[in-house]
Amino acid sequence: MINYTSFIEISRKALKNNIHFINSQMNEGVTLSAVVKADAYGHGISCFVPIAEEAGVRHFSVFSADEAMKVLGVARSNPTIMIMGMIENSELNWAIQNDIEFFVFEETRVKEALKAAKELGKPAKVHLEVETGLNRTGFTKKELSNIIDDLKHPLIEVKGFCTHLGGAESIANHYRIQKQKKKYSQLYKWLVVKGVTPEKRHMACSAALIRYPETQFDMVRVGILQYGFWPNTETFIHYSAKNKTPDSPLERVISWKTKVMSVKKVKTGEFISYGTSFLADRDMVIAAVPVGYSHGYARSLSNTGRMLIHGVRTAVVGLVNMNMMLIDVTDIPNVKKGDEVVLIGTQGEHEVSVASFGEMSNQLNYELLTRLPYEIPRRVVD
Ligand SMILES: *Cc1c(COP(=O)(O)O)cnc(C)c1O
């Protein structure tokens, strides 16, 4: 059997705990759409979706048609799948045929969707994304007014009316968020007067779920919380103050593990790995680990990354190479080839969290997780 050089474990228990927590923060009657774009934030759609379904999730959000296809392929409960971003005209037929819902934010997409729906004799299920201040994608009022008739066509089902907030995780954006909320409500009222009544209103992401519960409307699109991370520390502090608890209710779902590939002794005064970034200032013992920047371990963690071996925290020495890196095991007795190394996760009493290493490498949790290559095998553990 051929093994990959590292593997990722997905904790069923942690994921269920997080979904339970998210549900507890939702107002009565609100639907949870589990955001699983970017291969479920690096966790793997094929592991993630069936567990989320076990926890009662029946609505999934993805970025693009290829991701929707992945969810469709592994889902067991016939959930609703919603594409929030990219879909080609040539993919519209497939989406409509498979009851995949999708955001529309351009007149041409609505026209193309209607064309495809007519060809198939089956309605297109669309969510109207409106511009409220993120200035990314979304209809302005004027653009919407041009397509009112199309939206009333029986082959267009207006499943949703939505927008995305520009930074609900930070109080610095408070004024902008208030403006977005107001704009959204005005546009909604205007549309209803025009005779179009969308089925569900939705705008909240993880941060808004917690900080602006009034934005939950009929559905929330939650990503990062499901995976056990706060959008940022500020959001956790907000939650913690409001609920008078110092403890986070979230549990990390992902662990990333590998094994020692080789161990060697290095004499004082020698440089370790490429170049001169690490000089051994004593006789050292170094272990080579078969994970490098091509596997998603950021090169910026050179000389700073932390990992666990024999239940002890140790550090990366020298530059992270393409396929491997070196760790200092001088003070950890009897390290040998094959010993488990934890890159993210717990071993014994210690933990390496994504957050701690995210901060060190100045990367957000989001970025670090989603850079984990698709090829690293994911397995579900209880
Ligand atoms: C990614 C995304 C979300 C989820 O964001 P989180 O901060 O991970 O909860 C919600 N809505 C849209 C449109 C997104 O792109």
The ligand as a Tripos MOL2 file, in Angstrom:
@<TRIPOS>MOLECULE
LIG
   15    15     1     0     0
SMALL
NO_CHARGES

@<TRIPOS>ATOM
      1 C1        -17.8920   32.2280    2.8930 C.3       1 LIG1
      2 C2        -19.2220   32.8420    2.9250 C.ar      1 LIG1
      3 C3        -20.0280   32.7210    4.0680 C.ar      1 LIG1
      4 C4        -19.5730   32.0600    5.3490 C.3       1 LIG1
      5 O1        -18.6230   32.8590    6.0210 O.3       1 LIG1
      6 P1        -18.0670   32.4490    7.4780 P.3       1 LIG1
      7 O2        -17.3820   33.6640    7.9630 O.co2     1 LIG1
      8 O3        -17.1010   31.3350    7.2630 O.co2     1 LIG1
      9 O4        -19.2230   32.0470    8.2840 O.co2     1 LIG1
     10 C5        -21.3070   33.2490    3.9930 C.ar      1 LIG1
     11 N1        -21.7460   33.8720    2.8700 N.ar      1 LIG1
     12 C6        -20.9850   34.0040    1.7640 C.ar      1 LIG1
     13 C7        -21.5340   34.6840    0.5650 C.3       1 LIG1
     14 C8        -19.6970   33.5030    1.7650 C.ar      1 LIG1
     15 O5        -18.9490   33.6410    0.6720 O.3       1 LIG1
@<TRIPOS>BOND
     1     1     2 1
     2     2     3 ar
     3     2    14 ar
     4     3     4 1
     5     3    10 ar
     6     4     5 1
     7     5     6 1
     8     6     7 2
     9     6     8 1
    10     6     9 1
    11    10    11 ar
    12    11    12 ar
    13    12    13 1
    14    12    14 ar
    15    14    15 1
@<TRIPOS>SUBSTRUCTURE
     1 LIG1         1 GROUP 0 **** ****
